[in-house]
C-alpha cells in the first residue's frame, strides 16, 4: 500500500497491475475516516484503537497550537463509544458511521452525574469541537464525510492525494494511514504481511498530534505484521520533529543519500555516524549513500541502468517522465 502525495507512483503501480485510488474533492473514490476493523479481541479493542485515531483527527482539526485538553479528549471518546452501537449489532457497510455522526453526537452531548456548572462547561466544549468539524461535515471540505466505496483486494493499492489541496492533504495522509492500519489488521488474521510506503513522510511529523499518532502506528504496524517505510527529501523538516528519535529507534533499516551540511550534523548525532562514514553522503552522486541495517553501517553505490523499462516507469525526473509518457 502506498500513500502518494505528489502523484508520482502511477506508472509503477499500473505496471504491477495495481489500483490507484484518487482522493480529491472532485473524485468519486471515497475513504471514510470512521471505518472500523472489528478486532479478534472483540468490539472493545477495536473501539479503543478507533478512538485513538479519531481523537487525533479532532485534535488536528480543533486543537490549535496547544492541542485539545484532556477533558475534551474524554468528551470525544465518550461520544465515539455510542455511535458504533448500531454497526456492532449489525455490521453491514451501510451501518458504518460517518464523520457527520460524530458531529451530531458532539452537538447532543449531555454529561450526567456532574454539577450543573461543570455540565454546562463540558457541553460548551463539545459544541466548540463540533463547530470545528462543520467545514468537514457540511462545508466545502466535506469530502471525507462519505462511506468508503473503495473495495479492492488488489495486492498493490496506491492512494493518490495530490489534488486534495493544502487544507486536506495532511488530514488525507492521516486517514490513509488509518485505512492502512485496517488492512494490516485484516491481513494479520490471514497471517499475511503488509508493506506500507508513505512518501513525504515529514508532513505527518510537522504537527504534534499527527506525529505522536504516527509513531504509535509505526510501532503497532511492526507488531501486527506491517512493514512501514517513510520516504522524504525534506530531511530538515523530518529532523525538527521531537518524535523522529522514536521513528529511528523503531526502524530496522535506513537508507541515506546525499545530505546538506546542516542535516548531516544532526543525522551524525542521531545515528552515531563517524566523520569517515559521513563522507559517503557529502557531495555524493546519484545512487550513492549509506545503508543502516541493525548495528551495521555500509556505504553503497547503485548504478541503476537507465535503459531498462523498470527505470522508465520509476523515474520522476521531469524530462524523463515526459519522454516516457510519449513512448
N, C-alpha and C positions, 0 to 999 in steps of 0.2 A: 504494500500500500504506500502511496506517495502523496505528500502534500506539496503542491506545485504553485507557489505564489506568483511566478512570472511566466507561466505557460511555456516552459522550456522542454517538457518531457514528452510531448505528443508523439513525435516520430518514433522514439524508442518504445513507448507503450504500445503504439499501433503495430510496430514490427514484432512485438512479443505477443500479439493477439489480445492485448489487454483492453480495458474500458476506461475512457476518460469521462469523469463526471464534472460538468461545468457548473460551478456555484457562482451565480451572479444575479443581480436584481431582475434581469430580463430573461433568466433561464427558467426552464420547466423542470429542471432537476432540483429536488428538494431534500434537505437533510434536517431532521427535527432534533434540536438540542435536548428535547425531553425524552428521547428514546432511552429505554432502559433494557438491559440484558438480564433476564432472570438468572439468578445465581444457583449453582448446585447446592449452595449452603442455605438457600431459601430466600424469600422476598425481603427479609430484613437486611440481609447482607447486601443485596442488590440496591436497596433503597439508600443504605449508608453511603455506598460508593457514588450513587447518583446525586445525593445531597451534597457531597464534597464538590462535585463538578458544578452544580447549579449555584451554589454559594459563591464559587469562584467567578462564574459568569456574571452574577448580580454585582459582585464586588468590582469587577472590571467596568460595568456599566454605571453603577450608582455609588461606588466607594470613594471617588475623588482621590486626592493625593494621600490622605490618611487612611483610606480604606474603610470598610464597614466596621462598626463597633460589634463587640461580641453579642450583645443582646439583639442587634439587628440580624446577625447571622442566625441566632436562635429563632427569630421570627420566621425567617425564610425556611429553616429546617422544619419548623412546626407545620407550616403551610404545605411543604412538599410531602409530608407524611400522609396527608389526607387525599391529595389529588390523584394518587395512583390506585386508590382502593378499587375503583370500578375496573381498571385494567387487570389488577391482580385476580379479581373474581372471574373475569372472562378475558384472558389475554389475547384479544384479536387486534390486528393493526388499527382498525377504526376506533378502538377504545383507548389508544395511546394518547395521553395528554399532549397539548401543545403549549407554547410559551404563554398564549393568552389565558390558559387555565391557571397558570401561576400568578399572572397579573390579577385575575379575578379573585383568587384566593387571598392575595395580599390586601385587596380592597375590602374583602369581607372579614378580615382578621379581627377576632373579638376575644381577647385574652380573658380567661376565667380565674377565679380564686385569687385575685390580687386586688390591692386597693384601687379605688376609682381613679385617683390621680395618676398612678402608675399605669393603669389600663389605658387611660387617655393618651399618655405619652407613647406607649407601645403601639397603639392604633395609629397615631400620627406618624410614627416611624415606618410602619407598614405601608401607609398611604404614600409616603415620600419615596420609598423604594419602588412601589407600583408606578408612580408618576415617572420615574426614571426609565421604566420599561415601555412607556407609551409609544415612543418613537419606533421601537422594535416590535410592537404588537399591532398598533393601529396607524402608525405613521409611515413615512416614506421608506423607512429601513425595515419594513416588516417581512422581509424575505424569509427569515428563519422562523416565522410563525406559521409553519405548514408541516403536515405529516410527511415523513420520509416516503419518497416514491422510487428510490434507488434500491433495487433488489438484485444485486449482482453477486453471483458466486464465482465470478472470474478470479483467477489466481493473481492477476495484475490489475490493480484498481488505482487510478490516479485522480485526485481531487484538484481540479484547476480552479484557483481562487483569484486569478489575475485581475478579473473585472469586478471584483467585489467593491472596490473603492476604499479609500483610506478609512472611512467610518466603520466599515465592516470587516476589513482584512484581518486584523488581529483576532477579532471575535470569531471569524471564519476558521482561522488556524486552530483556535481553542476547541471549536465544535468538531472539526475534522479529527482532532486528537482524541476527543471523546468517542467519536464514531469508530476510530481505530481500536480504542480500548474495548468497545463492544465486540468487535471482530476477534480481538485477542482472546476475550472471554469464551466466545463460541468455539474458537479453534482449540483452546485448551481442553475442552471437553472431548474433542476429536483427537487429542494428542498430536496436534499439528502446530508447528512453529509459525510465527507471523513476523515478517520483516516490514519495518516501517521507516521510510525515508522522509525526513522533514527538511525541506530546503528553506533558506533564510531563517534558520532557527533562532537567530539573535532577536527576532521580533517578539518571540514568546518570553524572552528574558528581560525585555525592556521594562515591563511593569511588574511590581512586586507580586500582585495577585496571580498573574499568569505564570510568573517564574516559579513560585512556590508550588503551584499545581503541576507544572511541567516536570519539576524534579521528582515529585511524588509519583507521577505517571512513569517517569523514566525508571524509577526503582521497581514499581509494580509490574511494568511490562516484563522486565527481566525474570521476575519470579514466576510469571504466568506463561512463559514460552514466547514472549515477544522479543524481537531484536531491533531496538530503536537506533536510528542513525540520524544525527543532526549535521546539516551542512550549512556553511556560511562563508562569505567573503568579508563580512564586516566583523573582523575579529575584535576590534577595539570595542564595539558595542557589546559583543559577547562577553568580553573580559570585564566590562564595567559592572556586570551583574554580580550581586553578592552570592547568587546561587551557583555560579559557574564552577566553584570548587566541588560542590556536591555532584555536578554533572561529570567532571573529570574523574572523581573517585568512583563513580558507578559506570565508567566506560572501559571496556576491555581493550579497545583499540582506538588510537588517534592517529590520523594522517595529517601532517602539517606540510604545506607547500611554502613558497616564498613569503616572507613576512616583513612588514615595515619595522623600522628600528624600535619604535615605542612598544609595539606588540611583542617583538622578540624578547625584550627585557622582562615583560610581565609573564610571558609564557615560560621563560627560563626559570623564573622564580616558582611559578605554579607547578611546573613539571620536572624541576631539578635537572635542567639541561646544562651540560658543560659548554664552555666557550667554543671548544672544537666542534661539538655536535651542532651548536648554533650556527656555525659557518655554512652548514648544508641548507639552511633556509634564509641565507643572506645573499641577496642578488642572485638567487638560483634561477635556472632556466625552467621551461615548461616540463612538467613531469618529473621534477626533482624535489626531494624533500626528506622528511624524517617520518619513520613509521614507529609508533609506540605500541607494543603488544606485551601486556603484563609488565614485567620488570625489564624488558628488553627494548633498547632504542637502536633502530637500524637506519642508516641513510639509504636512499634508493634513487635509482634513475630509471624512468619508464619511457622509453622512446616508442610511443604508440604509433604504429604505421598509419599514415594519413590517407592511404589509397584503399582502405578497407570500407566495405559497406557499413560495418559497425561504427566506424569513425564518422561517416557521413550522417548517420541518424542520431549520433550523440553530440556532435559539435554544437556549441552555442555562439560561435563567432559569427558576427553579422553577415560578412561577405560569404562565408561558407554555408550558412543557413539558407541564404537567398539562392545560392548556386544549387544546393541540394534540393530545394523546393522545385526549381525549374526542371531538374532531372526526374 
